[in-house]
Amino acid sequence: MAGIFGIALRGLGMLGKAKKVSKTIDSVKPNVPKTKLEKATSKLAIAKHKVKGSKAKLDQTVFEISQKSKGK
């Protein structure tokens, strides 16, 4: 009987505690380039990211080829 009573008290104790909820993001201002300079800067940043990704893929391919040649 005491075990059931203890479980019930723990359950009620959980109901009384308020959960911490973080703030939600209401809105995010879009970054829309308006001038020619801002547009060019944006395109340059995108191109840099593409080059970085392509270089990483190439480096991985070169590494895999070198590993295969060492294994033979």
N, CA, C and O of each residue as an XYZ file, in Angstrom:
288
protein
N       0.829     -1.198      0.000
C       0.000      0.000      0.000
C       0.866      1.252      0.000
O       0.576      2.220     -0.702
N       1.941      1.222      0.801
C       2.820      2.389      0.884
C       3.519      2.634     -0.452
O       3.774      3.779     -0.825
N       3.827      1.552     -1.170
C       4.490      1.693     -2.462
C       3.620      2.408     -3.471
O       4.093      3.251     -4.233
N       2.354      2.067     -3.470
C       1.419      2.697     -4.407
C       1.250      4.166     -4.061
O       1.171      5.014     -4.950
N       1.195      4.470     -2.762
C       1.029      5.846     -2.316
C       2.242      6.686     -2.720
O       2.092      7.831     -3.148
N       3.432      6.121     -2.586
C       4.659      6.835     -2.966
C       4.708      7.122     -4.464
O       5.120      8.200     -4.893
N       4.282      6.140     -5.245
C       4.268      6.329     -6.703
C       3.286      7.438     -7.068
O       3.573      8.266     -7.932
N       2.126      7.454     -6.407
C       1.119      8.480     -6.684
C       1.651      9.863     -6.326
O       1.412     10.823     -7.059
N       2.369      9.979     -5.209
C       2.927     11.276     -4.818
C       3.959     11.755     -5.837
O       3.995     12.935     -6.184
N       4.799     10.830     -6.316
C       5.801     11.215     -7.319
C       5.111     11.685     -8.596
O       5.556     12.648     -9.222
N       4.049     11.026     -8.980
C       3.312     11.423    -10.181
C       2.707     12.797    -10.035
O       2.738     13.591    -10.976
N       2.149     13.098     -8.861
C       1.572     14.417     -8.625
C       2.660     15.481     -8.573
O       2.454     16.608     -9.024
N       3.806     15.128     -8.030
C       4.915     16.076     -7.968
C       5.386     16.465     -9.356
O       5.787     17.608     -9.577
N       5.341     15.523    -10.299
C       5.761     15.816    -11.669
C       4.783     16.773    -12.348
O       5.182     17.573    -13.194
N       3.524     16.695    -11.985
C       2.526     17.564    -12.594
C       2.693     19.008    -12.156
O       2.397     19.923    -12.925
N       3.159     19.228    -10.942
C       3.265     20.571    -10.396
C       4.425     21.368    -10.965
O       4.387     22.598    -10.948
N       5.459     20.697    -11.471
C       6.634     21.405    -11.980
C       6.351     21.943    -13.381
O       5.844     21.234    -14.251
N       6.691     23.207    -13.570
C       6.535     23.803    -14.890
C       7.787     23.526    -15.708
O       8.903     23.674    -15.210
N       7.610     23.131    -16.938
C       8.746     22.858    -17.805
C       9.330     24.169    -18.312
O       8.604     25.131    -18.562
N      10.645     24.194    -18.460
C      11.296     25.371    -19.013
C      11.163     25.318    -20.530
O      11.518     24.326    -21.167
N      10.654     26.388    -21.086
C      10.468     26.452    -22.522
C      11.283     27.623    -23.048
O      11.167     28.743    -22.551
N      12.102     27.361    -24.050
C      12.908     28.431    -24.615
C      12.048     29.320    -25.501
O      10.983     28.919    -25.969
N      12.532     30.530    -25.719
C      11.797     31.461    -26.569
C      11.814     30.955    -28.006
O      12.809     30.406    -28.479
N      10.708     31.151    -28.678
C      10.657     30.767    -30.080
C      11.047     31.969    -30.925
O      10.889     33.115    -30.505
N      11.551     31.700    -32.103
C      11.932     32.771    -33.008
C      10.657     33.274    -33.675
O       9.948     32.515    -34.335
N      10.380     34.547    -33.497
C       9.163     35.124    -34.064
C       9.318     35.374    -35.553
O       8.455     35.000    -36.348
N      10.412     36.001    -35.923
C      10.621     36.273    -37.335
C      12.108     36.471    -37.597
O      12.869     36.848    -36.706
N      12.500     36.212    -38.820
C      13.875     36.414    -39.247
C      13.848     37.317    -40.459
O      13.123     37.068    -41.422
N      14.653     38.377    -40.401
C      14.682     39.302    -41.522
C      15.429     38.661    -42.682
O      16.539     38.163    -42.497
N      14.848     38.665    -43.860
C      15.533     38.068    -45.004
C      16.699     38.936    -45.458
O      16.650     40.164    -45.382
N      17.740     38.276    -45.929
C      18.905     38.987    -46.433
C      18.797     39.039    -47.950
O      19.287     38.152    -48.649
N      18.156     40.075    -48.445
C      17.953     40.220    -49.882
C      18.860     41.343    -50.372
O      18.674     42.503    -50.006
N      19.849     40.993    -51.208
C      20.737     42.037    -51.720
C      19.981     42.971    -52.670
O      19.223     42.518    -53.527
N      20.197     44.274    -52.506
C      19.467     45.249    -53.308
C      20.369     45.942    -54.320
O      19.972     46.156    -55.466
N      21.567     46.289    -53.905
C      22.465     46.987    -54.818
C      23.278     45.988    -55.631
O      23.323     44.800    -55.312
N      23.921     46.487    -56.687
C      24.747     45.624    -57.530
C      25.915     45.059    -56.727
O      26.298     43.900    -56.892
N      26.471     45.894    -55.859
C      27.612     45.461    -55.038
C      27.196     44.333    -54.092
O      27.917     43.345    -53.952
N      26.044     44.473    -53.447
C      25.559     43.430    -52.534
C      25.273     42.131    -53.289
O      25.560     41.043    -52.790
N      24.707     42.247    -54.495
C      24.426     41.058    -55.295
C      25.712     40.357    -55.699
O      25.807     39.131    -55.634
N      26.707     41.144    -56.118
C      27.982     40.568    -56.528
C      28.678     39.910    -55.339
O      29.266     38.838    -55.479
N      28.615     40.543    -54.179
C      29.224     39.981    -52.972
C      28.563     38.666    -52.602
O      29.237     37.712    -52.212
N      27.249     38.616    -52.723
C      26.500     37.399    -52.424
C      26.882     36.279    -53.377
O      27.109     35.147    -52.950
N      26.955     36.591    -54.670
C      27.324     35.585    -55.668
C      28.748     35.091    -55.448
O      29.036     33.907    -55.629
N      29.639     36.001    -55.055
C      31.026     35.625    -54.779
C      31.097     34.666    -53.597
O      31.838     33.684    -53.640
N      30.336     34.940    -52.547
C      30.327     34.066    -51.365
C      29.807     32.680    -51.725
O      30.342     31.672    -51.262
N      28.764     32.629    -52.551
C      28.199     31.339    -52.975
C      29.219     30.575    -53.810
O      29.386     29.366    -53.642
N      29.900     31.278    -54.708
C      30.907     30.638    -55.555
C      32.061     30.097    -54.713
O      32.580     29.016    -54.992
N      32.462     30.844    -53.685
C      33.540     30.388    -52.793
C      33.151     29.082    -52.103
O      33.969     28.171    -51.982
N      31.903     28.996    -51.653
C      31.428     27.784    -50.983
C      31.406     26.600    -51.947
O      31.750     25.479    -51.573
N      31.001     26.855    -53.183
C      30.977     25.780    -54.179
C      32.380     25.276    -54.466
O      32.601     24.069    -54.573
N      33.336     26.201    -54.590
C      34.726     25.813    -54.844
C      35.276     25.022    -53.664
O      35.989     24.036    -53.845
N      34.942     25.456    -52.471
C      35.411     24.763    -51.269
C      34.891     23.322    -51.238
O      35.634     22.399    -50.902
N      33.630     23.133    -51.585
C      33.044     21.798    -51.609
C      33.660     20.932    -52.691
O      33.920     19.748    -52.475
N      33.895     21.525    -53.863
C      34.503     20.774    -54.960
C      35.918     20.351    -54.610
O      36.335     19.241    -54.941
N      36.661     21.229    -53.940
C      38.034     20.901    -53.540
C      38.039     19.758    -52.528
O      38.897     18.877    -52.586
N      37.093     19.774    -51.613
C      37.011     18.705    -50.613
C      36.726     17.359    -51.290
O      37.314     16.341    -50.923
N      35.825     17.357    -52.276
C      35.518     16.122    -52.998
C      36.737     15.623    -53.766
O      37.022     14.425    -53.781
N      37.455     16.547    -54.402
C      38.646     16.180    -55.153
C      39.720     15.618    -54.227
O      40.346     14.605    -54.538
N      39.932     16.277    -53.089
C      40.921     15.793    -52.113
C      40.568     14.386    -51.636
O      41.453     13.543    -51.488
N      39.290     14.129    -51.395
C      38.850     12.812    -50.944
C      39.110     11.763    -52.016
O      39.555     10.657    -51.711
N      38.834     12.109    -53.273
C      39.066     11.178    -54.378
C      40.553     10.867    -54.517
O      40.931      9.708    -54.694
N      41.392     11.888    -54.439
C      42.842     11.693    -54.531
C      43.324     10.808    -53.387
O      44.167      9.935    -53.588
N      42.796     11.030    -52.201
C      43.175     10.226    -51.037
C      42.790      8.762    -51.246
O      43.585      7.861    -50.980
N      41.566      8.532    -51.723
C      41.112      7.154    -51.948
C      41.961      6.446    -53.005
O      42.284      5.268    -52.858
N      42.321      7.166    -54.068
C      43.166      6.578    -55.108
C      44.536      6.237    -54.547
O      45.076      5.171    -54.843
N      45.104      7.121    -53.745
C      46.423      6.862    -53.160
C      46.378      5.672    -52.193
O      47.338      4.907    -52.103
N      45.273      5.521    -51.479
C      45.142      4.394    -50.551
C      45.044      3.069    -51.304
O      45.604      2.059    -50.878
N      44.316      3.086    -52.441
C      44.189      1.864    -53.242
C      45.536      1.468    -53.833
O      45.874      0.286    -53.905
N      46.304      2.479    -54.257
C      47.596      2.163    -54.878
C      48.596      1.637    -53.846
O      49.463      0.827    -54.176
N      48.476      2.093    -52.608
C      49.352      1.595    -51.534
C      48.997      0.163    -51.160
O      49.872     -0.622    -50.793
N      47.717     -0.179    -51.251
C      47.264     -1.505    -50.861
C      47.650     -2.595    -51.843
O      47.710     -3.763    -51.459
N      47.910     -2.260    -53.076
C      48.234     -3.272    -54.097
C      49.654     -3.728    -54.027
O      50.070     -4.573    -54.819
